[in-house]
Amino acid sequence: MAKIPVVDNLIEKNLHGLSVHYGRLVMKVYLRITLLVFGKASPYLIRGLYHSISGNKEKRIKEFLEGTKIWAEDVKKITKTNVLVFNQFTVPEKGHMIFLNHVNEMDFPYDCYVIRKPFLANQVIKKAWFAYWWMTAMGSQVFDNSKAMSIAVSVKNLIEGLKTTSYIVYPEGKNTYSEEIQPLKKGMVKIAFDQKIPVFVAIKSGVTTYQEYQKGNVVGYLGLGIHHPNDFSSWEEFQNHLYQVMHSKKLELDGMLEVERNKLQTT
């Protein structure tokens, strides 16, 4: 993966103004993909390519999704991170959007590890050629909202994809670099409402600690169940409901994680 454009084109731009130590950690984490692809994760790559050539889309996606778990486990190891899933939730196999808060560049491997589903990404990912290739191989889609026609095509592809899987969506629309849930963007919420797509909500806490120190972190996840757009009279009402659920439960998760962090520090 040579120099990895995901580092050159995306991360360095996004890390502007953040600490040098954090920037180096992120680059180290993403640069290690090369080592893993041709090392521990190579069996998944080989099997995934085989299934791709043979036309077995379902098995191809499964192999590449499992390959991302290897990366997450490696990140956990090099950063000595504890990842806690507080209620051992089950992600819907298909037919759902999975709304999850987005913090910084360090949450992606853990989202792959805990949620283990393809992503509904924005156009920016296309600039990172290897990341874009791997995300597509694991069943992710790029949602093109540049014009009306491309939005219509993207929605059509989304509906088709939901027949066989569920997609991780970052409804805040950006890296927030904050533990506070930001207002949810209109786009994905309105599509979920208009197309009557149920939304499984999950939240995570603790990822901002990487911006302060690089080892000994504790990251926690909490599932918040399925929320049906049919229960609401407008997309705005649905949007407000999802935000309030994520915001209030995030505060609870922060407290739960702090308790667990203190336990780990005293053992």
C-alpha positions as CSV (number, residue, x, y, z in Angstrom):
1,M,0.0,0.0,0.0
2,A,3.0,2.2,-0.6
3,K,2.5,5.6,1.1
4,I,-1.2,5.2,1.6
5,P,-3.2,8.2,0.3
6,V,-5.7,7.9,3.2
7,V,-2.8,9.2,5.4
8,D,-1.6,11.8,2.9
9,N,-4.8,13.2,1.6
10,L,-7.3,12.8,4.4
11,I,-5.8,12.3,7.8
12,E,-3.1,15.0,7.6
13,K,-5.8,17.5,6.4
14,N,-8.2,16.5,9.2
15,L,-5.4,16.5,11.9
16,H,-4.6,20.2,11.3
17,G,-4.5,21.9,14.7
18,L,-4.4,18.7,16.7
19,S,-1.4,17.4,18.7
20,V,1.7,16.1,16.9
21,H,1.6,12.9,19.1
22,Y,-2.0,12.2,18.1
23,G,-1.1,12.7,14.4
24,R,1.8,10.3,14.7
25,L,-0.4,7.7,16.4
26,V,-3.1,7.9,13.6
27,M,-0.4,7.6,10.9
28,K,1.1,4.6,12.7
29,V,-2.3,2.9,13.0
30,Y,-3.1,3.4,9.3
31,L,0.3,2.6,8.0
32,R,0.2,-0.8,9.8
33,I,-2.6,-1.8,7.4
34,T,0.1,-2.7,4.9
35,L,1.8,-5.0,7.3
36,L,-1.4,-6.7,8.3
37,V,-2.8,-7.1,4.7
38,F,0.3,-9.1,3.8
39,G,0.6,-10.7,7.2
40,K,-2.1,-11.7,9.6
41,A,-5.0,-10.5,7.4
42,S,-3.6,-12.1,4.2
43,P,-5.9,-15.2,4.5
44,Y,-8.9,-13.0,4.5
45,L,-7.6,-11.0,1.6
46,I,-6.9,-14.1,-0.5
47,R,-10.2,-15.7,0.3
48,G,-12.0,-12.4,-0.3
49,L,-10.4,-12.0,-3.7
50,Y,-11.2,-15.6,-4.6
51,H,-14.9,-15.1,-3.8
52,S,-14.8,-11.8,-5.7
53,I,-13.5,-13.6,-8.8
54,S,-16.0,-16.4,-8.4
55,G,-18.9,-14.0,-8.0
56,N,-19.9,-14.9,-4.5
57,K,-20.6,-11.4,-3.1
58,E,-21.9,-12.5,0.3
59,K,-18.8,-14.6,1.1
60,R,-16.5,-11.8,-0.3
61,I,-18.0,-9.3,2.0
62,K,-17.8,-11.6,5.0
63,E,-14.1,-12.2,4.5
64,F,-13.2,-8.5,4.1
65,L,-15.3,-7.6,7.2
66,E,-13.5,-10.3,9.2
67,G,-10.2,-8.8,7.9
68,T,-11.0,-5.5,9.5
69,K,-11.3,-7.2,12.9
70,I,-7.6,-8.2,12.6
71,W,-6.7,-4.5,12.1
72,A,-8.9,-3.5,15.2
73,E,-7.2,-6.2,17.3
74,D,-3.8,-4.9,16.3
75,V,-4.8,-1.3,17.1
76,K,-6.0,-2.5,20.5
77,K,-2.7,-4.2,21.1
78,I,-0.3,-1.4,20.1
79,T,-2.4,1.2,22.1
80,K,-3.1,-1.1,25.1
81,T,-6.8,-0.2,24.7
82,N,-9.7,-1.9,26.5
83,V,-12.9,-2.0,24.4
84,L,-16.0,-2.6,26.4
85,V,-19.5,-3.4,25.0
86,F,-21.8,-2.6,27.9
87,N,-25.0,-4.4,26.8
88,Q,-23.7,-6.9,24.3
89,F,-26.2,-5.7,21.6
90,T,-27.0,-7.6,18.4
91,V,-26.8,-5.5,15.3
92,P,-29.6,-6.2,12.8
93,E,-28.3,-8.4,10.0
94,K,-30.1,-6.5,7.2
95,G,-32.6,-3.8,6.4
96,H,-31.4,-1.2,8.9
97,M,-29.3,2.0,9.0
98,I,-27.0,1.9,12.0
99,F,-26.6,5.4,13.4
100,L,-23.3,5.8,15.4
101,N,-21.5,8.9,16.6
102,H,-18.3,9.8,14.8
103,V,-15.4,11.2,16.9
104,N,-12.0,11.0,15.1
105,E,-9.8,8.9,13.0
106,M,-9.2,6.4,15.8
107,D,-12.8,5.2,16.0
108,F,-13.0,3.5,12.6
109,P,-11.2,0.3,13.5
110,Y,-13.2,-0.1,16.7
111,D,-16.5,0.5,14.8
112,C,-15.4,-2.3,12.4
113,Y,-14.6,-4.5,15.5
114,V,-17.8,-4.0,17.5
115,I,-20.4,-3.3,14.8
116,R,-18.9,-5.4,12.0
117,K,-21.0,-4.0,9.2
118,P,-20.3,-2.1,5.9
119,F,-20.4,1.7,5.9
120,L,-22.5,4.3,4.0
121,A,-19.6,6.7,3.3
122,N,-19.4,10.1,1.7
123,Q,-17.5,11.0,-1.4
124,V,-14.3,12.0,0.5
125,I,-13.3,8.3,0.9
126,K,-12.7,8.0,-2.9
127,K,-9.5,10.1,-2.4
128,A,-8.1,7.3,-0.3
129,W,-7.7,4.7,-3.0
130,F,-6.8,1.7,-0.8
131,A,-9.3,2.5,1.9
132,Y,-11.9,3.0,-0.8
133,W,-11.1,-0.3,-2.4
134,W,-11.2,-2.2,0.9
135,M,-14.5,-0.5,2.1
136,T,-16.1,-1.3,-1.2
137,A,-14.9,-4.9,-1.0
138,M,-16.5,-5.3,2.5
139,G,-19.8,-4.1,1.0
140,S,-19.7,-0.4,1.8
141,Q,-21.4,2.1,-0.4
142,V,-20.5,5.7,-1.3
143,F,-23.4,8.1,-1.1
144,D,-23.1,10.8,-3.8
145,N,-25.1,13.8,-2.8
146,S,-23.5,16.2,-5.3
147,K,-26.7,16.5,-7.4
148,A,-30.3,15.4,-7.6
149,M,-29.6,12.6,-10.1
150,S,-26.7,11.1,-8.1
151,I,-28.8,11.3,-4.9
152,A,-31.5,9.3,-6.6
153,V,-29.0,6.6,-7.8
154,S,-27.4,6.5,-4.3
155,V,-30.8,6.0,-2.6
156,K,-31.7,3.3,-5.1
157,N,-28.4,1.5,-4.4
158,L,-29.0,1.9,-0.7
159,I,-32.4,0.3,-0.9
160,E,-31.0,-2.6,-2.9
161,G,-28.1,-3.1,-0.5
162,L,-30.4,-3.2,2.5
163,K,-31.9,-6.4,1.2
164,T,-28.8,-8.2,2.3
165,T,-27.1,-6.1,4.9
166,S,-27.3,-3.1,7.2
167,Y,-25.1,0.0,6.9
168,I,-23.2,2.0,9.5
169,V,-24.0,5.7,9.1
170,Y,-22.4,8.7,10.9
171,P,-25.4,11.0,11.1
172,E,-23.4,13.9,12.5
173,G,-21.7,14.0,9.1
174,K,-18.1,14.6,10.2
175,N,-15.4,13.9,12.7
176,T,-16.5,15.9,15.8
177,Y,-13.3,15.5,17.9
178,S,-15.6,15.7,20.8
179,E,-17.4,13.5,23.3
180,E,-20.6,15.6,22.8
181,I,-23.2,14.4,20.3
182,Q,-23.5,17.0,17.6
183,P,-26.8,17.9,15.8
184,L,-27.7,15.2,13.3
185,K,-27.6,16.2,9.6
186,K,-30.8,16.2,7.6
187,G,-29.7,13.9,4.8
188,M,-29.6,10.4,6.3
189,V,-32.4,11.0,8.7
190,K,-34.8,12.2,6.0
191,I,-33.9,9.3,3.7
192,A,-34.6,6.9,6.6
193,F,-37.9,8.6,7.2
194,D,-39.0,8.9,3.6
195,Q,-38.0,5.3,2.7
196,K,-39.3,3.9,6.1
197,I,-35.9,2.4,7.0
198,P,-35.7,1.4,10.7
199,V,-32.6,2.8,12.5
200,F,-30.6,0.9,15.0
201,V,-28.8,3.3,17.2
202,A,-25.5,2.8,19.0
203,I,-23.1,5.2,20.7
204,K,-19.5,5.1,21.8
205,S,-17.4,6.9,24.4
206,G,-13.8,7.5,25.2
207,V,-12.3,7.9,21.8
208,T,-11.2,11.5,22.4
209,T,-8.6,10.3,25.0
210,Y,-6.4,9.4,22.0
211,Q,-6.1,13.1,21.4
212,E,-4.4,13.5,24.8
213,Y,-2.5,10.2,25.3
214,Q,-1.8,7.3,23.1
215,K,-1.8,4.2,25.3
216,G,-4.0,2.8,28.1
217,N,-7.3,4.0,26.7
218,V,-10.7,2.7,27.5
219,V,-13.4,2.8,24.8
220,G,-17.0,1.8,25.5
221,Y,-20.1,1.0,23.3
222,L,-23.8,0.9,24.1
223,G,-26.6,-0.3,21.9
224,L,-29.8,1.8,22.0
225,G,-32.2,-0.4,20.1
226,I,-34.2,0.0,16.9
227,H,-36.2,3.2,16.2
228,H,-38.9,3.1,13.5
229,P,-39.7,6.2,11.4
230,N,-43.3,5.0,11.2
231,D,-43.7,6.1,14.8
232,F,-43.1,9.8,13.8
233,S,-45.2,12.3,11.8
234,S,-42.3,14.1,10.2
235,W,-38.6,13.6,9.5
236,E,-37.8,16.6,11.8
237,E,-39.6,14.9,14.7
238,F,-37.7,11.7,13.9
239,Q,-34.4,13.7,13.8
240,N,-35.1,15.3,17.1
241,H,-36.0,12.0,18.7
242,L,-32.8,10.3,17.5
243,Y,-30.6,13.2,18.7
244,Q,-32.2,13.3,22.1
245,V,-31.8,9.5,22.5
246,M,-28.1,9.6,21.4
247,H,-27.4,12.8,23.5
248,S,-29.0,11.6,26.8
249,K,-27.7,8.0,26.6
250,K,-24.2,9.3,25.7
251,L,-24.1,11.1,29.0
252,E,-25.0,7.8,30.8
253,L,-22.4,5.9,28.8
254,D,-19.7,8.5,29.8
255,G,-20.5,7.9,33.4
256,M,-20.5,4.1,33.0
257,L,-17.2,4.2,31.2
258,E,-15.6,6.4,33.9
259,V,-16.5,3.9,36.5
260,E,-14.9,1.1,34.5
261,R,-11.8,3.2,33.8
262,N,-11.3,3.8,37.5
263,K,-11.7,0.1,38.2
264,L,-9.0,-0.7,35.6
265,Q,-6.6,1.9,37.0
266,T,-6.9,0.4,40.5
267,T,-6.3,-3.2,39.5
